[in-house]
Amino acid sequence: MIYDVIVIGAGPAGLAAGIYGKRAGFDILVLDTSSISGGQILNTYEIDNYPGFPGASGTELADAMKNHCEKLGVEFARGKVTSIVDKGETKELITKKQTFEAKTIIIATGASNKKLGCPGEEEFSGMGVSYCATCDGAFFKDKTVAVVGGGDVALEDAIYLSRFCTKVYLIHRRDEFRGAKVLQDKVNSINNIEIIYDTVVESIEGATAVSAINLHNKKTEENSKLEVDGIFIAVGTVPNTGFLSDLVDMDSKGYIVADETCKTSKEGIYVAGDVRTKQLRQVITATADGANAITSIQNFFQNN
């Protein structure tokens, strides 16, 4: 079968594209690597800035979007796209087990957690080093942990962990956070969160699991050791575009170049969500991208 549209990724952008695509009357398939749709929001304990859903968990919001898709009859399949072949009027999407074909594609693969790149990070991954507070936080009840980062995710993680951890150190390489003011105020109001500014993690150490992190203060040039049971790393993301090679134009960081129309440099290929060049990467902008990409595809079919 040749689909009108195949969406790669089932986060908020991909699910919104599925909803808008089905409503537009397209034969549309949403491809995802996981059996549980939602992307990065599945790792979010509480989402307080998506209109109409104050305090909803990421899982609740993802479930609502997926259910909306299923109610409309959106088709889903599981598979990791390893490459795309541009055949002109159609595109082939190659996965490990099968090949799919479509007239147009929406790339909504999102982004993955960025690593610190320090000694001990890989060694203790899953043994005290985590990139998801809501996934692993419960293992650190009544323990001492560190959160590294200065954006919304890091602040949210620190707040979440403070509810059941004895102590939370929030470590940031700069002297001020870039996260939302409301989150900063919340962090500052919690007694068991201690902020450490101007500091980077030099290494992570332990025997069989994390027991300490070695820090370096960038202003004073002082080195110190902090005893912790775990470290949660929230220093940003990198786009999931490795499978694309040079198929479409990307910026120096690997994000796919496109404006609000979501059109890429290659005709018939569109992009939506965190993987696109944009100012703000949030659930609301991801869903907007999904809608815009489908609108651009409608225009494409009308003109061809």
N, C-alpha and C positions, 0 to 999 in steps of 0.2 A: 504493500500500500504506500502511496505517496501522500503524505499529510500536507495540508495547507501550511501548518505551523508546527514546528517542534520547539518546545521550550526546554532548555538545558538548565535544570535546577528547580527545586521546589521550596525555596524560601518565600518570603512575602512578595518579592518581585515576580517570581515564577508562578505563584498561586494567583496573584492578581491578573497576570497575563492569561492564565487559564480561564478565569472567570470572564474577563472581557473578550477573550478569543471565542469562547463558546457562545456568548451572547451575540457576537458578530456573525455567527453561523459558520465558523471555520471547523474543519476537521483538525483538531488540535491534540497533541500529545505532550504531556509533561514528563520529562525524564529526570530521575533523581538517583543518587548513589545510595540513599538510605530508604528504608521502608517507612520511616517516620518523617513526614514532611514538616518543614518549618525553618530549616537552616539555622543560622546563628541565634535566632530568638528562642530556640529551645533551651539555650544556656542562660536565659535571663529569668531571674526569679520574679521580678515585678516590672511591668511596663506602665509608666504613669503618664506618658506623653502621646499615646495614640488616642486620637479623639473618640470619645464615646465609650472607652474601655479603661477608665482609671483604675489602677491597681491590679489589672489583669496580669496573670503570669504569661510568660512567653509560650508555654505549652497550651494554655487556654486559647490564646489568640491564634496560634498556628492551627489548632483543631478547628476553630470556627472558620478559618479560611479554607482549610481542606474540605470540611463538610459542605461549604458553599460550592466549591468546585464539583464535588461528587453529586450534589443535588442537581447541578446543571448537566451532568453527564460527561465531565472532562475525563479523558483517558489518561491513566498513569502507567508508567513502566519503570522498571529498575535497571540501571546500568550506568557505568562510568564511561563517558565519552573520552576516547584516547586521541581521536583526530577527526577532522572534518575535511571532506573532499568537495571542492566547488566544481560542480559539473555544468555550470551555467544556469540553466533553467531550474535545476534542482540541486540540493546539497545532500551529500551522504554523511551520516553520523556513524562513526565506527566505534563500537564498544567491544569489550572482551568476548562477549558471547554472540552478539548479533549486530546487524547493520540496519539503520533506519534511513528513510529518505523523506525529504520535505522540500516544498517550494521556497519556504522561508524559515529562518531560525532566529530564536531569541536566546542569547547567551545570558543566563541569570545565575551564574555559578558562584557568586558571592566572593567572600574572602576568608582566609584562614588566619589563625592566631600567629602573630609575629613572635619569634624567639629572642631571648636576650643574647644568646650566643656565648655565654660564659661557661667556664669549666664547671662540670657537675650537673648542668642543666639536662643534658641528654641522659646521663648516667642515672639520675634520680627521677626521671619522668615516670609518673605513676607511683612513685615511692616518696611522695612529699612534694614533688613539683607538679603543679596543675595549671591548666589554662581555663578552667571552668569551675567557678566557686559553687554554683548551684548543683553541679554534677558531683563534686567531691567534698564539698564543705562539711557534710554530716560526719565524715570520718575524723574531723578535727574538733569534735565537741570537747569543751573544757581544756583545749590546748592553745598554744601560742603560735600565731601564724604571721606571715608578712604578705602584703599585697604590693606589687610593683606596678606603677603607672600613674598617670595624672589626668586621664580623660574620664568620661562618664562611666565606662565599664569598671575601671579601677575603683572609683568612688562607690559605685553600686555594690561591688564585691566586698569592699571594706564594711559597708553598712550591713550587708547580709551576714557576713561572717561574725560581726560583733554581737549578733543575737545569741550565739551559742559558744563562741570561742572566749577563752579567758582574756586574751590580749590580741589586738590586731595592730601591727605596725604598717603604716602606709608610707611607702618609700617612693619619692619622686625625684627625678634628676634635675628639675628646675626649682625655682623659689616660689612658684605659684601654679595652681592647677589650671587646666584648660577645660575641665568639666563644668557642667551647669551649676550656676550659683546656688540653686536650691539644694543640690547634692552636696556642695561644699559646706553649706550652712548645717546640713544634717550631720555630716562627718564631724564638724567642729563641736557639735552638741553631744556627741557620744563619748562617755568617759573612758571606755576601754580601747579607743582608737588613738594611737600616738602617731603623729605625722613626722616624718623625717625628710626634710627638704634637701635639695642640692646634692643628692647622693645616688650613686649607682651601685649595683651588685657586681662585685668582682668575681666571685666564685660561690658555689654551693657545695657544702661538704656534709659528710655523715659516714656511718658504717654501712648498714643495710638500708637505711632511709635517711632523709634529711634531718640533720641535727643543728646546723648552724649555717649562716650566710656571712660572707666577708664583704664589707662595705667600704666605699671610698667617697669621702666628701670632696666634691669638685671645687669648693671655695676655700676650705681650710687645708686641703690636701691630706687630711687625716684619714687613717685606716682604722677600722674597728670590726669587731665580730659580734654578731647578734645570734643568740641561741633561739631557734624556732623549730617547730615540729613540721611546718610546711610552708611553702611559698607559692602564691598565686600570681601568675604573670599576666598582666593586662596592659601591654605596651603597644597595642595597635594590631593591624591586620595587613596581610599581603593578598593581592588578588589571585583568584584561582584561574589563571590564564595560561598555565604551562603547556596545555594540550593544543594551543592555537598556533604555535610557531609564529610565522609572519603573515598569517591569513588576513588579519585586520590591523589597523594602526593602533599602537599602544603608546602610552607616555613612558617616561624613564623609569617609573615604578611598576610598570606592567598593567596599569589600568587601561581599559579599552576607551579610546577617544570617541566621544559622541556628545552631542548637545541634548536638549530636552526632547528632540524628536526621536532620540535613541537609535538613529541611523549610524551604522559604522561606515568605514571606508569601503566596504565590500557590499555591493548591491544584493539585497535579499537577506542580509545578516544584520540583526539588531541586538542591542544590549540593554539590560535592565538591572537596577539594583546596585549593590555595593561594588560590583566589578567595573562600573562605569566611572569615568572622570566626572567628579561633581564636588560641590562645596560641602554638602551635608549628607552623611550616610546614616539614615535612620529608617525605621519601619515605614513611616509615612512617605518618605521620598522613594523608597523601594517599590511600594505599591503604586505610586504615581507613575514610576517608570514602566511598570507592567502595562498600565492602561495606555500610556503614550506610545509604547512599542506596538501595541495592537492597532492603535489608530494610524500609525505610520504604515503598517502592513495593509490596512484597509485601503489607504491611499495608493499604495504600491500596486495592489491588484486592480484598482480602478483605472490606473494609468497604463497598465500593461496587458 
